[in-house]
Amino acid sequence: MKRMRWIGAMGLAAPLWAQIGAAAKDRAAEIAMEAAKSAPAFSWESLLWKVVWLEVIAVILLSFLLVRVVIRATGWDPFASWDRDKNNMRLWMLVGGAFLLLVLWSASHYSDNFLPESASRHGVPIARLTWGIVSFTYPAFFIVHLMLFYMVWRYYNGRVRSATYMETHHGLERGALIAISTPVVIIAVAGIYVWSQPVHGQSPEPGQKEIELEVVAEQFQWRARYAGQDGKLGRYHYKLIGGDNVLGIDFTDVKAQDDIIPQLKEIHLPVGALVTIHVRSKDVLHSLYLPHFRTHIYAVPGQKNKVTLVPTITTREMRKKLGDPNFDYELACNQLCGGAHYNMRMKVVVESWEEYEAWLRQQKPAYQPAQPQPVQAELRMKPNQNS
């Protein structure tokens, strides 16, 4: 019994110490980050915080040991008169209420970090589906947890001794099955249709322009290749990778000889055009993720995947909508691909078709045939035999 009381005392004190420790850790991390920007390699402040942490841990352990020694030496247990069931119930209600309030606060506090409106045609139904799921799961989350904590309050072994045992209730089981399965089936069917649009391709509308490009992932960068004037990407093979041919392009293929690798590592997309992106990886598993376009597909070694999208908002228009003149779309890797995974980012520019064509004309084809050396006139006069 004394051991159970001792464990109960530790359980009551642990959340308080955990909160104090978390707050101290966050503050220490902030101070350490600020100091690291201007401090030399060795930081006395960092060492001081390590010592403080060791002292905090030592004080916590000594506090628990002191309470245990007092209980053993005097036999006086401050928790002996506690109604453990009632206090556990109150603690759970306090934790549950604080948790629900934290959820409500975080939803409003971090709302600025939500993605802006979708910048692609297929992203609009995806955004609607996402918010539809949230509108269902968010109330369900609160209802289920309120019921959970109600049961904790009602059956804490106080006023009501035990719950009523019911062996079976077919009507209740059928109702629960229908109530749960109906929204799940609706979400699944809608999700299959909505998410298949970018993966299985989108048909071009009459008169709609089309472009084709390839995005290649490697540790730790992205590379883009655009189709040339023929509008088709040429062949490639991994055995051809080497030297200047970083993408393994087969330049014996006529279609590959006009393919373009942009000078700057950024992607340009024309607004309103049907964009087909071929995705592959040179080394490990990566993931092409265009969050603002609600587009995602894996880059698998030895396999070529394809995704399509229609950009609907230019970079300039999105900057005006967000009031952020420095905003840029980006391509990121959504798969932890190694130690420098954070470098897997690439700027994406959405512009008008005229601006896109002007940018594309400035790029040079990746294939540069060897130029024959011109026959140069003799710059040095032959020595005069008569001299």
N, C-alpha and C positions, 0 to 999 in steps of 0.2 A: 504493500500500500504506500509506504514512504517513497519507494522508487517511482511509483505512478505519479505521486504528487510532485516529485522532483522533475519528472519529465513534463508534467503539465506546466510547472513554473518556467521551464526552459522554453516551452512552446509559446507561452504568453509573452516572454521577453524577446524571443527571436525576431518577430516582425518589427518591433521597435528598433532593435539594433540593426536589422537589415536596412531599414529606411535611413537611419543615421549614416550607416556605412556607404550606402549608395549615393547619398547627397555629398558626403565627404569625398568619395571617389570621383564624382563628376566635377566637383570644384577643383580637386587636385589635377584632374586631366586638363581643365581649362587653363589653369595657371602654368602647367607644364608645357602646353602647346604655345602659350604666349611667350614663355621663357625660351623655348627651343628656337624661336625665330631669330633671336638676337644673342643667345647664349653660346658659349663655346661648346666643344664636344662634351666636356665634363661639366655638369650642372650641380652646384651645391644645393640649389633649391629642390631639384629632383631627389637628391639623397635625403634631404630633410623630410620630404613627404613620405619617403619609404620608411624612415624611422618613425614618423607619426603613425603610419599605418600599423607598424609592428606594435607600437604602444597601444593603439586602440584595440587590436586583437588580444593583446595581453590583458588589458583591463576587462574586456568582456569575459575571457576565460576565468580570470581571478574572481570576478563577480559571481559567476555561477559556482565556483568552488567555495567561495565564502558562504553563500547561502546554504550549500550542502553541509559544510562543516558546522554551521550554527544549528541546523536541524538535527544533526547527529549528536552534537554535544549537549544541547539543552532539551531536546525532545519537543521543542516548540515549533510547530509548523504553521506559518501564517496562512496556508491554503487549506488547512484541515476543515474549516467551517464553510468552505465554498461548496456551493451546489454546482458540481462540475458540468452537469448536463445543461443547466440554465446558463452558466457563464459561457460554455462553448457555443450555445445557441446565440447568445448576444454577440459573441465575437464573430461568428459566421455572418450574422445580419449586418454587423458593422463593416466587415470586409466586403460583403456582397453589395451593400449600398455604396461604399466608396468606389468599388469597381464599376458599377453602372454609371455613377457620376463621372468617373474618369473616361469612360467610353463616350459619353455625350460631350464632354469637354474636348476630347481629342478630335472628334469628328468635326467640330466647328473650328478648333484651333489650327488644324492641319488642312483645312479645306483649300487654302491657297496653293497647296502642293499638288492638288489634283491636276490631271492633264487638261489642257484647254480643249475646246471643241475639236472634233476630228477634222483633219485636213485631207481626208480622202473620201471617195464616194462610198466605198464599202464600209468605211469606219463609222458612218452615221447609224446604220442598223446595229452595228456592234456596240456602240455607245448606248443605244436605246435598250438593247438586251442587258447590258451591264447594269444600268440603272433600274431596269425592271427586276433583275435578280436582287439588287440591294433593297429595293422597296418591299420585297417579300421577306428576305432573310433578316433584315434589321428589326422589323417588328417581331418576327418569330424569335429572334435572339432575346429580346427583352421579355416576351411573354414566357418563354421556357424558363429563364432565370428567375423571374418573379415567382413562378410556380414552384421552382426548386427551393427558394428561400422561404416561401410560405410553408412548405412541408417541413423544413427544418424548424421553423417557429412553432408549428402546430404539434409536431410529434417529438418534442425534445424531452419526453419522459416527465412532463410536468402535469398540466391539467388533463391532457389526453394521454392515456397510458400507451396505447398501441393503435396502429391503423387497422382498419377493417380488412380482413383477408377475403379476397374474392378469387375463386379458382378459375373461373372463365366468365366472359361477358362478350358473346359473339357480336352483338350490336355495337358495343364500344370498340371492339377490335376492327370491325369493318369500317366504322366511321373514321378511326385513326388511320387505317390503311388508305382510304380514299383521300382523306385530307392531306396526307403526306405525299402519296404517289402522284396525285394530279398535278401539282405545280412542278414536281420533278420531271415528269414526262413532258410537260409543256416546255420547260427550259431545255431539256435534252433535244427535242425535235427542233425547236427554234435555233438552238446552238449549232446543230449539224448543218442547217441551211445557211445560217449567217456566216459561220466561220469557214464554210467551204468556198465562199465566193473568192477570196484572194488566193486560196491554195489551188483550186481546180480551174482557175482562169475566169476571166470576164470577157464577154464578147464586145468587140468595138461597135460603137454606134455609127450610123451612116455619116460619113465625112469626118469621123474622129481620127486624129493623127495617132500614130503608134511609134514607140521607140523600144529598143531592146538593148539591155546592158547586162554585164556580168559583174558580180561582186565576189571576190575571192578573199577568204579569211586565212590568216596565218598568225602564229605567235610573233609579235603582238601588234598587228595592224590589219587594216582593210585595204584592198586594192580594187579599183574599178576598171572595167574595160567596156568601151562603147562600140556598137556596130558602126561601120563606116557608111559610105554613100550607098552601098547595096542594101543596108538595113538588116544585114544578117551577120551574126557572130561566126567567126571561123573556128576550125577544129583546134583542140589542144590535147596534150598528152603529158603526163607527169614525168616521163623520161626526158622530155625536152627542157625541163626546168634547169636553169643554170646560166651563169654569166648575166648578160643583160636581159635574157629571156626569163624574167622572174615568174611569169604566169604559164610557162610551158606552151606558148602558142605555136601551132604548126604553120609556119609561114609558107610551106609548099601548097597550102590550101589558098586558092584565089580569094575566097571570102574573108580570109584572115589578114590579107595584106593591107587592107584599108582600116582594120580595127584600130581604135584609139585608146590609149592609156593616158588619162589627164595628167598634166604636169603637176598640179596641186592635188593633194589627196583630199578631194571633196567630190561630192556627187551633185550634178545639176539635173533637175527634172522639170519638164515643161508642164505648166498647169493645164488641166483639161485633157491631156493626152493619156492614152492607155500605155502604161509602163510595164514591161515584162522584165523581171530581174531573175537571172540565173545565179544560183548560189552554190559554191563549192568551198572545200577546205583543203589546204595543203598539208596539214599536220594532224591536229586533234579536233575534237568536237567543239564547234563554235555555234553561235546562234545569231542570225541576223534579226535585229529588233529595231523597228521604226515606230517608237511609241506614239508620236503625234499622228501617224497614219494608221494606227491600230493594225500593224503588220508585223508578223513574226514567223520565222521559219528556220529550221536547223541547217547548219552547214556541216555536212557529214563527210569525212574523208572517204574518197573513192566513190562518191555518189553526187550527182548533180540534182538539186532541187530547184523549183521554180515558183515564183509568187508574182502576182499582178496587182496593180493599184492604179487609181486615177487621182492624182493630186487636184485638190479643189481650191486651196488657199495658198497664195504666194507667200514667200517669206516677208515681203514688204507689207502685205495685208495683215498677216498674223502679228507683226510688230505693232501695227496700229491698233488691232483689237486688244492686245495685251498691254499696250502702253509701255512697251519695253523695246527701246531702239537697238538693244544688243541681243535680242532673241535670235536664235538660229535653230532650225531643225537639226536633228542628229541621228546618226546610225550608231547603235551600240551593240555590244555583245551581251546576250542574255544568258550566257552559260559560263560558269567559272572555268576558265581555260588555262589557268596557270598563274604564276606569281605576279606577272605584269598585266593581268586581266584588265586593269583600269585604263590601260592604253588603247583598248579596243573601242575607240570612238572616232567618228568621222562626220564632218560637217555636210549637211544636205541643204542645197539651195533650190527653192522652187521659184520659177520665174516664168515670164511669158514665152510663147513659142519663138518670137523674134529674138528675145534675149538669149534663149537657149541656143538657137542656131548661130548667133554671133559668137557665143562662147565656144561652141563646137568647132567653128572655123579656125579659131585660134589654136586648137590642139593639133598636134602632129601625129600621124599614124605611127604605131609601134614598129612597123616594118620599115626599115631604112636599108634598101639594097646598097650593096657596096658600089661606090661610084668608081668608074674606071679612071685610072690616073691619066691626066692629059699628057699628051706628048709635048714635052717642053722643049723649046728651042735651046740650042746649046748656049748656055750663058757664058761659058768660058771659051774663048777663042782657042782653036788648036794652035799649038806652037808652030811658028813659021819655020818650015824646014830649011829655008834659005838663010835663016838667021843663025 
